[in-house]
Amino acid sequence: MGRRKRIRKCYFGSCILLLSFFLLTGYIQVNAEDSVEMQQISSYSDISELISDTWDENYFGKIILDSDTGKMEKDGVQIDFNKEFDVESSEKNAVIQSEDSLEEYFDNNNGDNIYETTTNEDGDIEITAPFQTKRLIVDQNLMEDYGAQSIFYNQEDQEMILQFDTQYETKNAYDKICAEYGTEVCHPDEIYYLNDILMETGAENVSSTSWGNSYMGMDVLKSKAPTAGYHKAVTVAVLDTGIDRSNAMFQSRTISSNSYNIADHNSNIEDNHGHGTHVSGVIVDATPANVHIMMLKIANRSGYSSLLTIRTALQYAVKKKADVINMSVGFVSVQADECTYLNAIIKKAYEKGIPIVAAAGNNAVDVNYCYPACDTRTIAVSALNAKEQLAYYSNRGKKIDFCAPGSDIVSAKAKGDVVSMTGTSMAAPHISASIAYVKMMQSNLSVAGVYQELKSHCKDLGKSGKDTSYGWGCPIITDLFDTGILNPTKVVTVQNSPQLKSVKNTKNGVKISWKKIGNAEKYLIYRKRGSGTYKRIATVSSKKTTYLDKKTSQGIPYTYGVKVVKSKKTSGLSNAKTIVSLKQIKKTSAKARKGKKVVLYWKKQKNVTGYQIRFATKKLLKKSKVITVSKKSTKMVRKGLKKKVYCYQIRSYKKTSTGISYSPWSSVKKVKVS
């Protein structure tokens, strides 16, 4: 692999809860004069609209420069280096002689454009622009707006999206956020060209039928389905380039009304590339009519996608309760096994019993280099050729779960009849189709349950047991209807434990709240101090869904959980929530001074990170501006005010590895400026 100038640890990161304070106020603050209003995103359609509205036709995925010949290609199209980067002809040779000389030129001569350079294994220089969308996706509590022009909050998945005016502002904010919170929580919304993320190697027009479905026995199951009694509708979400519904393969098949064009923010899911039509055709050809396709289009007409587009499509599929998700896409990176950006959504799908089938990749390397196939909660699929051998192009490794036919697979062609394609992109939908059969037989099977069913039907093609080429082998499910589900007990666990909704500091103590459990007899409240052990601190009536803990100490972290007693049986502990106990600041005062100034005073608190002051000309301060000040401060001076009555409140906050805790706001102080 080539040498990479490190801008980020990985494309992706993990999600954690956003500040409840931001949800209440709708603002993120830097100072009193410069506050950015945070816009709530109420649906994935809103994110799709943001992607579509801000799209620039000049976006590109990758430029490859042959440093020997000076020839340059942008996403497969030859371009002129001098015109593209405004280089004088006399300077060209000096600029392109090495990656370092090219980086130096970019640093000094490209205005707001920020480029990343990599020397690949062929010796060519690859150029990308990670900040060209001027957008960051952040999975962390932020105390500042970091110069963002707009901030959006996806409440469903606790995700912040920051939009900037320039690439340099985006890069500076990225560096600051990463320095403070780590590279795993902040992600540039990068652009991808389809050829770089789709897992197919080529196409050829043919007139014959494919061999993959008959090899796995799904042609037999399809013929038996009308009389077998398994008629439950099963939906396979396909994250891909779209679908040509006019193709004969789809004429008698339901394309779900939940299908959506995430890239363009509309319902037009027509395929401009052909990949999605072919993948969907594999599934349809292998299954009966009660298997529906939910097409989630992740690429625009020009053949481009983005990080935010793909993440949103996956979130949408989980929200719409797909039975199985097919991802014949992947991101190849030397740090792929460190990637965490999609992990929160993958975990949610796993817990809901929605298998995610991921193509292993076509680079003939370890699947650890391809995400999300390298995530252990997805089902990674390698590709077979017609000789039952691992295809030469297929990735392999310890994280391969199953193999399936991937070479010379005949399926639907966009704006045509059929076409043969090759790649792990073709192998993945074979496994998705086999899972559809399992799900129509028992819909509440967990992902582990589905996995076990596939494993029990595998033809072992490599070394005995699981191996690095074929995983457990290829599922041959010809007799699935005859054997039935072998282990029907591995089902999605119904959550009987309470779910904590919130934990917050109030003027009388720490208040916790949880969701009500039907037919509960009582609730048991548990707490641990710092890194100690849980102790039961209270028993409350089944009619209550809140508890006030009055016995806490300033600056100490406490973790809470709840159990429910039902039919004289005690549930497991709920999800845990941690908060630092912060008392209300009691002693505050606000005084007017000459020159239209106000001085606010307060008593210093122990074990805090800092203070926040909010102010307005009305006593109701919920939509006020907020200023953040140092923990060393005990007063604040505001100048240049108008002749009005101002209201002030102050609170402290404490930042820890688990998030940020806030004290309750102090009582309102009014002061008249005259």
Backbone hydrogen bonds, N-H to C=O, Kabsch-Sander energy under -0.5 kcal/mol:
donor,donor_aa,acceptor,acceptor_aa,energy
5,K,117,T,-1.2
6,R,4,R,-0.7
14,S,184,E,-0.9
23,L,19,L,-1.2
24,L,20,S,-1.4
25,T,21,F,-2.5
26,G,22,F,-2.6
28,I,36,V,-1.7
30,V,31,N,-0.6
30,V,34,D,-0.8
31,N,34,D,-0.7
34,D,31,N,-0.6
36,V,28,I,-1.7
37,E,35,S,-0.6
38,M,26,G,-2.6
39,Q,151,I,-2.9
41,I,153,Y,-3.0
42,S,40,Q,-0.7
46,D,43,S,-0.9
47,I,43,S,-0.9
48,S,44,Y,-2.3
49,E,45,S,-2.3
50,L,46,D,-2.0
51,I,47,I,-2.5
52,S,48,S,-2.5
53,D,49,E,-3.0
54,T,50,L,-1.6
55,W,52,S,-1.0
59,Y,56,D,-2.1
63,I,127,I,-2.5
64,I,73,E,-2.9
65,L,63,I,-0.5
65,L,125,I,-3.2
66,D,64,I,-0.5
66,D,71,K,-2.9
67,S,65,L,-1.0
70,G,66,D,-3.3
72,M,79,I,-0.7
73,E,64,I,-2.2
74,K,77,V,-3.3
75,D,62,K,-2.4
75,D,73,E,-0.7
77,V,74,K,-1.8
79,I,72,M,-2.6
81,F,79,I,-0.6
84,E,80,D,-2.6
85,F,81,F,-2.2
86,D,82,N,-0.6
87,V,82,N,-1.8
91,E,88,E,-1.4
92,K,88,E,-1.1
95,V,91,E,-2.1
96,I,92,K,-2.4
97,Q,94,A,-0.5
98,S,95,V,-0.5
102,L,98,S,-1.9
103,E,99,E,-2.5
104,E,100,D,-2.4
105,Y,101,S,-1.8
106,F,102,L,-2.5
107,D,103,E,-2.6
108,N,104,E,-1.2
108,N,105,Y,-0.5
109,N,105,Y,-1.9
110,N,106,F,-1.0
113,N,110,N,-2.4
115,Y,113,N,-0.5
116,E,128,T,-3.0
118,T,126,E,-2.2
119,T,3,R,-1.4
120,N,118,T,-0.7
120,N,124,D,-2.7
123,G,120,N,-1.9
125,I,65,L,-2.5
126,E,118,T,-3.9
126,E,124,D,-0.5
127,I,63,I,-3.3
128,T,116,E,-2.5
131,F,114,I,-0.5
132,Q,129,A,-1.7
134,K,131,F,-1.4
136,L,162,L,-2.5
137,I,187,H,-2.6
138,V,136,L,-0.5
138,V,160,M,-3.0
139,D,185,V,-2.7
148,A,145,D,-1.9
149,Q,163,Q,-2.5
150,S,163,Q,-1.9
151,I,37,E,-0.7
152,F,161,I,-2.6
153,Y,39,Q,-2.5
154,N,152,F,-0.5
154,N,159,E,-3.4
155,Q,41,I,-0.9
155,Q,153,Y,-1.0
157,D,154,N,-0.6
158,Q,154,N,-0.6
159,E,154,N,-1.9
160,M,138,V,-2.5
161,I,152,F,-2.6
162,L,136,L,-2.7
163,Q,150,S,-2.9
163,Q,161,I,-0.5
164,F,134,K,-2.9
170,T,166,T,-1.7
171,K,167,Q,-2.9
172,N,168,Y,-2.7
173,A,169,E,-2.3
174,Y,170,T,-2.5
175,D,171,K,-2.6
176,K,172,N,-2.2
177,I,173,A,-2.8
178,C,174,Y,-2.6
179,A,175,D,-2.2
180,E,176,K,-1.8
181,Y,177,I,-3.2
182,G,177,I,-0.5
182,G,178,C,-1.9
185,V,182,G,-1.2
186,C,183,T,-0.7
187,H,137,I,-2.1
189,D,135,R,-2.3
190,E,188,P,-1.9
192,Y,305,S,-2.8
194,L,303,G,-2.4
196,D,193,Y,-2.3
197,I,193,Y,-0.5
197,I,194,L,-1.6
198,L,194,L,-2.6
199,M,328,S,-1.5
200,E,198,L,-0.6
201,T,422,T,-4.4
202,G,422,T,-0.7
204,E,420,S,-2.3
206,V,418,V,-0.5
215,Y,211,W,-2.0
216,M,212,G,-1.7
217,G,214,S,-0.8
218,M,213,N,-2.1
219,D,213,N,-0.8
221,L,217,G,-1.6
222,K,218,M,-2.2
223,S,219,D,-1.5
224,K,220,V,-1.7
225,A,221,L,-1.7
227,T,224,K,-1.5
228,A,224,K,-1.2
228,A,225,A,-0.6
229,G,225,A,-0.7
231,H,229,G,-1.0
234,V,290,N,-2.5
236,V,234,V,-0.5
236,V,292,H,-2.8
237,A,235,T,-0.6
237,A,324,V,-2.7
238,V,294,M,-2.6
239,L,237,A,-0.6
239,L,326,N,-2.1
240,D,238,V,-0.9
240,D,296,L,-1.8
243,I,269,I,-2.9
245,R,243,I,-1.1
247,N,244,D,-1.7
250,F,247,N,-1.9
251,Q,248,A,-1.2
253,R,250,F,-1.4
254,T,289,A,-0.5
255,I,253,R,-0.5
256,S,254,T,-0.7
256,S,293,I,-2.4
259,S,256,S,-1.7
260,Y,295,M,-2.0
261,N,266,N,-2.4
262,I,260,Y,-1.1
262,I,297,K,-1.3
263,A,297,K,-1.4
265,H,261,N,-1.2
266,N,261,N,-1.3
269,I,267,S,-1.0
272,N,241,T,-0.7
272,N,270,E,-0.6
278,H,274,G,-1.9
279,V,275,H,-2.5
280,S,276,G,-2.5
281,G,277,T,-2.1
282,V,278,H,-1.7
283,I,279,V,-1.4
284,V,280,S,-2.6
285,D,281,G,-2.8
286,A,282,V,-1.1
287,T,283,I,-0.8
287,T,284,V,-0.8
291,V,288,P,-1.7
292,H,234,V,-3.3
292,H,290,N,-0.7
293,I,254,T,-2.0
294,M,236,V,-2.5
294,M,292,H,-0.5
295,M,293,I,-0.8
296,L,238,V,-2.6
296,L,294,M,-0.5
297,K,260,Y,-2.2
297,K,295,M,-0.7
298,I,240,D,-2.9
300,N,304,Y,-2.3
303,G,300,N,-2.0
305,S,192,Y,-2.8
307,L,190,E,-1.9
310,I,306,S,-2.1
311,R,307,L,-2.3
312,T,308,L,-2.4
313,A,309,T,-2.0
314,L,310,I,-1.9
315,Q,311,R,-2.4
316,Y,312,T,-2.6
317,A,313,A,-2.2
318,V,314,L,-1.8
319,K,315,Q,-2.4
320,K,316,Y,-2.4
321,K,318,V,-1.4
322,A,317,A,-2.0
323,D,235,T,-2.1
324,V,235,T,-1.3
325,I,355,P,-2.7
326,N,237,A,-3.4
327,M,325,I,-0.6
327,M,357,V,-3.2
328,S,326,N,-0.5
330,G,197,I,-1.9
331,F,371,Y,-2.8
332,V,330,G,-0.6
333,S,331,F,-0.5
333,S,369,Y,-2.0
336,A,333,S,-1.6
337,D,368,N,-0.5
338,E,335,Q,-2.1
339,C,336,A,-1.5
343,N,340,T,-1.0
344,A,340,T,-0.6
345,I,342,L,-0.5
346,I,342,L,-2.6
347,K,343,N,-2.8
348,K,344,A,-1.8
349,A,345,I,-2.6
350,Y,346,I,-2.5
351,E,347,K,-2.5
352,K,348,K,-1.5
353,G,350,Y,-1.4
354,I,349,A,-3.0
357,V,325,I,-3.1
357,V,355,P,-0.6
358,A,356,I,-0.6
358,A,379,I,-2.6
359,A,327,M,-2.1
360,A,381,V,-2.2
364,A,393,Y,-2.2
367,V,396,R,-2.8
369,Y,366,D,-2.2
370,C,367,V,-2.3
371,Y,331,F,-2.1
374,C,370,C,-1.7
375,D,372,P,-2.0
378,T,375,D,-1.6
379,I,356,I,-2.9
380,A,378,T,-0.7
381,V,358,A,-2.1
382,S,402,F,-2.1
384,L,404,A,-2.2
385,N,389,Q,-2.4
388,E,385,N,-1.7
391,A,383,A,-2.7
394,S,391,A,-1.1
395,N,361,G,-2.4
396,R,365,V,-2.2
397,G,468,T,-3.4
400,I,397,G,-1.7
401,D,380,A,-2.1
402,F,380,A,-1.9
403,C,473,G,-1.7
404,A,382,S,-1.5
406,G,384,L,-2.5
407,S,384,L,-1.7
409,I,421,M,-2.9
410,V,408,D,-0.6
411,S,419,V,-2.2
413,K,417,D,-1.6
416,G,413,K,-1.4
419,V,411,S,-2.5
420,S,204,E,-3.5
421,M,409,I,-2.5
422,T,202,G,-1.3
423,G,406,G,-2.2
425,S,199,M,-3.4
426,M,423,G,-1.4
427,A,423,G,-1.0
428,A,424,T,-2.2
430,H,426,M,-0.6
430,H,427,A,-0.7
431,I,427,A,-1.3
431,I,428,A,-0.5
432,S,428,A,-2.2
433,A,429,P,-2.4
434,S,430,H,-1.8
435,I,431,I,-2.2
436,A,432,S,-1.8
437,Y,433,A,-1.4
438,V,434,S,-1.6
439,K,435,I,-2.8
440,M,436,A,-1.9
441,M,437,Y,-1.1
442,Q,438,V,-2.0
445,L,442,Q,-1.2
446,S,490,K,-2.4
447,V,350,Y,-0.6
450,V,446,S,-2.6
451,Y,447,V,-2.7
452,Q,448,A,-2.1
453,E,449,G,-1.9
454,L,450,V,-2.4
455,K,451,Y,-2.6
456,S,452,Q,-2.2
457,H,453,E,-0.8
457,H,454,L,-1.1
458,C,455,K,-1.4
459,K,474,C,-2.6
460,D,458,C,-0.7
461,L,459,K,-0.7
467,D,471,G,-1.8
471,G,467,D,-1.3
472,W,401,D,-2.9
473,G,470,Y,-2.3
474,C,459,K,-1.6
476,I,457,H,-2.6
477,I,216,M,-2.2
477,I,475,P,-0.7
480,L,477,I,-2.0
482,D,479,D,-0.6
483,T,479,D,-2.7
484,G,480,L,-2.3
486,L,484,G,-0.5
490,K,487,N,-1.1
491,V,489,T,-1.9
492,V,444,N,-2.6
496,N,494,V,-0.9
500,L,498,P,-0.5
501,K,513,S,-2.7
502,S,513,S,-1.3
504,K,511,K,-2.3
505,N,662,Y,-0.6
506,T,509,G,-2.9
509,G,506,T,-1.0
510,V,549,D,-2.4
511,K,504,K,-3.1
511,K,509,G,-0.5
512,I,510,V,-0.5
512,I,547,Y,-2.7
513,S,502,S,-2.2
514,W,545,T,-2.2
515,K,499,Q,-2.2
520,A,517,I,-1.3
521,E,565,V,-3.3
522,K,565,V,-1.1
523,Y,540,V,-2.2
524,L,563,K,-2.7
525,I,538,A,-2.9
526,Y,561,G,-3.0
527,R,535,K,-2.3
528,K,559,T,-2.3
530,G,528,K,-0.5
530,G,557,P,-3.0
532,G,529,R,-2.2
535,K,527,R,-2.3
537,I,525,I,-2.7
538,A,525,I,-1.2
540,V,523,Y,-2.5
542,S,521,E,-0.7
544,K,541,S,-1.5
547,Y,512,I,-2.1
549,D,510,V,-3.4
549,D,547,Y,-0.6
550,K,548,L,-0.8
552,T,550,K,-0.9
555,G,581,S,-3.3
556,I,553,S,-1.7
558,Y,579,I,-3.1
559,T,528,K,-2.5
560,Y,577,K,-2.7
561,G,526,Y,-1.9
563,K,524,L,-2.3
565,V,522,K,-2.7
566,K,564,V,-0.6
566,K,569,K,-3.1
569,K,566,K,-1.9
571,S,564,V,-2.7
574,S,562,V,-1.9
575,N,498,P,-0.6
577,K,560,Y,-1.5
579,I,558,Y,-2.6
581,S,556,I,-2.6
581,S,579,I,-0.6
585,I,664,P,-0.5
586,K,584,Q,-0.7
588,T,586,K,-1.0
589,S,601,Y,-2.0
591,K,599,V,-2.5
593,R,597,K,-2.9
597,K,593,R,-1.7
598,V,638,R,-2.0
599,V,591,K,-2.9
600,L,598,V,-0.5
600,L,636,M,-2.9
601,Y,589,S,-3.1
602,W,634,T,-2.0
603,K,587,K,-1.4
609,T,653,Y,-2.9
610,G,653,Y,-1.5
611,Y,629,V,-2.1
612,Q,651,R,-2.9
613,I,627,I,-2.7
614,R,649,Q,-2.2
615,F,625,K,-1.7
616,A,647,C,-1.6
621,L,619,K,-0.9
624,S,621,L,-1.5
625,K,615,F,-1.2
627,I,613,I,-2.9
629,V,611,Y,-2.7
631,K,609,T,-0.7
633,S,630,S,-1.3
636,M,600,L,-2.0
638,R,598,V,-2.7
640,G,595,G,-0.6
641,L,596,K,-2.0
644,K,642,K,-1.9
646,Y,644,K,-0.5
646,Y,671,V,-3.0
647,C,616,A,-3.2
648,Y,669,K,-2.3
649,Q,614,R,-1.9
651,R,612,Q,-2.1
653,Y,610,G,-2.1
654,K,661,S,-2.3
656,T,659,G,-3.1
659,G,656,T,-1.3
661,S,654,K,-2.6
663,S,652,S,-2.5
666,S,650,I,-2.0
669,K,648,Y,-2.5
671,V,646,Y,-2.4
673,V,644,K,-2.9
673,V,671,V,-0.5
674,S,672,K,-0.6
